[in-house]
């Protein structure tokens, strides 16, 4: 009797789990009952993680289609990790790929992958490890958990009562505040560009007015002058007029963090 090697068994077992309904027709493989048990365990666990993270996405499509999506996700090469945080991130990438390519013909709403990302990012921010904030002014730093996001759809409004038919550029900040709560803040395009500029200060130092050894700007005016140069904005006075109020607002929200010297 031929006995499968460990490598062969592991490959067959992985194929059995991924393919779900497909059995391995080998005499020395697992009994069919055991195959179905393992297939069910994996599907139930993945489904539980995905269902919890994407309730709005799940509510917008037929339950059978949702289960078919999860089955296709398990069968795909996107599912690589057993950890629930990574499983949900991989599901977002899976949805992005099928929405962009329409390869599996699920006929999902055009906004579906971006809505999934919007739902997932809350979990991502909530589980980010504590890190060092990014100083950019002598008394202020950027919250290290900030996710500066641009969506082509108004994802924050989507639900059973609102299904958009046209794209709408939407800019959002998602971050943990001083009380360790995940917050969502709707911003405009200029604020999005400013946060992006601050997040990439290390890339921009060659054309910045960095007057401190640690790379900070000496004040908000220097920050805005460098920002205007970076985005080729014609009238820096317009930016200077709203700079202080914007910085105060973002500080009050917890996007910017005061530095205690």
C-alpha positions as CSV (number, residue, x, y, z in Angstrom):
1,X,0.0,0.0,0.0
2,X,1.4,3.4,-1.0
3,X,1.5,5.9,1.9
4,X,1.5,9.6,1.0
5,X,4.5,11.7,2.2
6,X,3.8,14.5,4.7
7,X,4.3,17.1,2.0
8,X,1.8,15.3,-0.3
9,X,-0.7,15.0,2.5
10,X,-0.4,18.7,3.5
11,X,-0.9,19.7,-0.2
12,X,-3.9,17.5,-0.5
13,X,-5.3,18.6,2.8
14,X,-4.9,22.3,1.8
15,X,-6.6,21.6,-1.5
16,X,-9.5,19.8,0.3
17,X,-10.0,22.8,2.6
18,X,-9.9,25.4,-0.1
19,X,-12.1,23.6,-2.6
20,X,-14.8,23.0,0.0
21,X,-17.1,20.8,-2.0
22,X,-14.3,18.8,-3.7
23,X,-13.1,15.6,-2.1
24,X,-9.6,14.0,-2.5
25,X,-10.1,10.6,-4.1
26,X,-7.1,8.9,-2.5
27,X,-7.5,5.7,-0.5
28,X,-5.2,6.8,2.3
29,X,-6.5,10.3,2.7
30,X,-9.0,11.4,5.3
31,X,-12.4,9.8,5.6
32,X,-15.1,11.8,3.8
33,X,-16.8,12.7,7.1
34,X,-13.5,14.2,8.4
35,X,-13.1,16.1,5.1
36,X,-16.5,17.7,5.5
37,X,-15.9,18.5,9.1
38,X,-12.6,20.4,8.4
39,X,-14.2,22.2,5.4
40,X,-17.1,23.3,7.6
41,X,-14.8,24.5,10.4
42,X,-12.8,26.6,8.1
43,X,-15.8,28.1,6.3
44,X,-17.6,28.8,9.5
45,X,-14.6,30.5,11.1
46,X,-13.8,32.6,8.0
47,X,-17.5,33.5,7.6
48,X,-17.7,34.6,11.3
49,X,-14.8,37.0,10.9
50,X,-16.0,38.4,7.6
51,X,-19.6,38.8,8.7
52,X,-18.6,40.7,11.8
53,X,-16.4,43.1,9.9
54,X,-18.6,43.8,6.9
55,X,-22.2,44.1,8.1
56,X,-23.2,46.8,5.6
57,X,-21.7,45.0,2.6
58,X,-23.5,41.8,3.7
59,X,-26.8,43.6,4.0
60,X,-26.7,44.9,0.5
61,X,-26.6,41.7,-1.5
62,X,-28.5,38.4,-1.6
63,X,-27.5,36.0,1.2
64,X,-26.7,33.3,-1.3
65,X,-24.4,35.6,-3.2
66,X,-22.6,36.6,0.0
67,X,-22.0,32.9,0.8
68,X,-20.7,32.3,-2.7
69,X,-18.3,35.3,-2.2
70,X,-16.9,33.8,1.0
71,X,-16.5,30.4,-0.7
72,X,-14.7,32.0,-3.6
73,X,-12.5,33.9,-1.2
74,X,-11.5,30.7,0.6
75,X,-10.7,29.0,-2.8
76,X,-8.7,32.0,-3.9
77,X,-5.0,32.7,-3.3
78,X,-5.9,35.8,-1.3
79,X,-6.6,33.9,1.9
80,X,-3.1,33.3,3.3
81,X,-3.4,34.0,7.0
82,X,-5.3,32.4,9.9
83,X,-5.4,35.7,11.9
84,X,-8.8,37.5,11.8
85,X,-7.3,40.9,11.3
86,X,-5.4,39.7,8.3
87,X,-8.3,37.6,7.0
88,X,-10.5,40.7,6.7
89,X,-7.7,42.7,5.0
90,X,-7.3,39.9,2.5
91,X,-11.1,39.8,1.9
92,X,-10.9,43.5,1.1
93,X,-8.2,42.9,-1.5
94,X,-10.2,39.9,-2.9
95,X,-13.2,42.2,-3.4
96,X,-11.1,44.9,-4.9
97,X,-9.7,42.4,-7.5
98,X,-13.0,40.9,-8.5
99,X,-14.7,44.4,-8.7
100,X,-11.9,45.7,-10.8
101,X,-11.6,42.7,-13.1
102,X,-15.2,41.4,-12.9
103,X,-13.6,38.0,-13.3
104,X,-16.0,36.0,-11.2
105,X,-19.2,37.6,-12.5
106,X,-20.8,38.3,-9.1
107,X,-22.3,41.6,-10.5
108,X,-21.6,43.5,-7.3
109,X,-22.3,47.2,-6.9
110,X,-19.6,49.4,-8.4
111,X,-18.8,50.9,-5.0
112,X,-18.7,47.5,-3.2
113,X,-14.9,47.1,-2.8
114,X,-14.6,50.7,-1.5
115,X,-17.4,50.2,1.0
116,X,-15.7,47.1,2.2
117,X,-12.4,49.0,2.7
118,X,-14.4,51.7,4.6
119,X,-15.9,49.0,6.9
120,X,-12.5,47.3,7.4
121,X,-10.4,50.4,8.2
122,X,-12.2,50.8,11.6
123,X,-10.9,47.4,12.7
124,X,-7.5,48.2,11.3
125,X,-7.2,51.5,13.2
126,X,-8.6,50.0,16.4
127,X,-6.0,47.3,16.4
128,X,-3.0,49.4,15.4
129,X,-0.1,49.2,17.9
130,X,0.8,52.4,19.7
131,X,3.6,54.2,17.9
132,X,5.4,57.5,17.8
133,X,3.5,60.4,16.5
134,X,5.1,62.5,13.7
135,X,6.3,66.0,14.8
136,X,5.7,68.7,12.2
137,X,5.6,71.9,14.3
138,X,7.5,72.7,17.6
139,X,4.3,72.0,19.6
140,X,2.3,69.6,17.4
141,X,2.6,66.1,16.0
142,X,0.4,64.0,13.7
143,X,-1.5,61.2,15.3
144,X,0.3,58.0,14.2
145,X,-3.0,56.1,13.7
146,X,-4.4,58.6,11.1
147,X,-5.5,57.0,7.9
148,X,-5.9,59.7,5.2
149,X,-8.4,58.3,2.7
150,X,-9.8,59.2,-0.7
151,X,-12.8,57.2,-2.0
152,X,-14.5,57.6,-5.3
153,X,-17.9,57.0,-3.6
154,X,-19.6,58.6,-0.6
155,X,-19.0,55.4,1.4
156,X,-19.9,56.9,4.7
157,X,-23.5,57.3,3.6
158,X,-24.1,53.9,1.9
159,X,-26.7,51.6,3.4
160,X,-30.0,50.0,2.5
161,X,-31.6,53.5,2.3
162,X,-28.9,55.0,0.2
163,X,-27.3,53.3,-2.8
164,X,-25.3,55.8,-4.9
165,X,-25.5,55.6,-8.7
166,X,-22.7,58.1,-9.4
167,X,-19.2,58.5,-8.0
168,X,-18.5,61.3,-5.6
169,X,-15.0,62.1,-4.4
170,X,-15.0,61.6,-0.6
171,X,-12.1,62.4,1.8
172,X,-12.0,60.9,5.2
173,X,-9.7,60.7,8.2
174,X,-9.9,57.6,10.4
175,X,-7.9,57.6,13.6
176,X,-7.9,56.8,17.3
177,X,-8.5,59.8,19.5
178,X,-7.1,60.6,22.9
179,X,-9.6,58.3,24.5
180,X,-8.6,55.4,22.2
181,X,-11.9,55.5,20.3
182,X,-11.9,55.2,16.5
183,X,-13.2,58.4,14.9
184,X,-14.2,59.2,11.4
185,X,-13.9,62.8,10.1
186,X,-15.2,64.0,6.7
187,X,-12.7,66.5,5.3
188,X,-12.2,68.5,2.0
189,X,-9.6,67.9,-0.7
190,X,-7.3,70.6,0.5
191,X,-7.1,69.1,4.1
192,X,-6.5,65.7,2.5
193,X,-3.6,67.1,0.6
194,X,-2.2,68.8,3.7
195,X,-2.3,65.6,5.8
196,X,-0.7,63.7,2.9
197,X,2.0,66.3,2.8
198,X,2.7,66.1,6.5
199,X,2.7,62.3,6.4
200,X,5.4,62.4,3.8
201,X,7.6,65.1,5.2
202,X,10.6,62.8,5.1
203,X,10.2,62.6,1.3
204,X,9.7,66.3,0.9
205,X,12.6,67.7,3.0
206,X,14.6,68.7,-0.1
207,X,11.9,71.4,-0.9
208,X,10.7,72.2,2.6
209,X,11.4,75.1,5.0
210,X,12.6,72.8,7.8
211,X,14.2,75.1,10.4
212,X,14.7,72.5,13.2
213,X,17.1,69.6,13.3
214,X,14.2,67.2,13.9
215,X,12.6,68.3,10.6
216,X,9.8,70.5,12.1
217,X,8.6,73.7,10.6
218,X,9.2,76.8,12.7
219,X,5.5,77.8,12.6
220,X,2.3,77.4,10.7
221,X,3.3,80.0,8.1
222,X,6.4,78.1,7.2
223,X,4.3,74.9,7.0
224,X,1.8,76.5,4.6
225,X,4.4,78.1,2.5
226,X,6.2,74.8,1.9
227,X,2.8,73.0,1.4
228,X,1.8,75.7,-1.2
229,X,5.1,75.1,-3.0
230,X,4.6,71.4,-3.0
231,X,1.2,71.4,-4.6
232,X,2.0,74.4,-6.8
233,X,-0.7,76.6,-5.2
234,X,-0.7,80.1,-6.8
235,X,-1.8,82.2,-3.7
236,X,-0.3,81.2,-0.4
237,X,-2.2,83.9,1.4
238,X,-5.4,81.9,0.9
239,X,-3.9,79.0,2.7
240,X,-2.5,81.2,5.5
241,X,-5.9,82.7,6.1
242,X,-7.4,79.3,7.2
243,X,-4.2,77.7,8.5
244,X,-4.6,78.5,12.2
245,X,-8.3,77.6,12.4
246,X,-7.8,74.4,10.5
247,X,-4.9,73.4,12.8
248,X,-6.9,74.2,15.9
249,X,-9.9,72.2,14.6
250,X,-7.7,69.1,13.8
251,X,-6.0,69.4,17.2
252,X,-9.4,69.5,19.0
253,X,-10.4,66.4,17.1
254,X,-7.3,64.5,18.1
255,X,-5.8,64.3,14.6
256,X,-2.9,66.6,15.7
257,X,-1.4,65.9,19.2
258,X,0.1,68.6,21.4
259,X,3.7,68.0,22.3
260,X,4.5,68.5,26.0
261,X,8.1,69.8,26.3
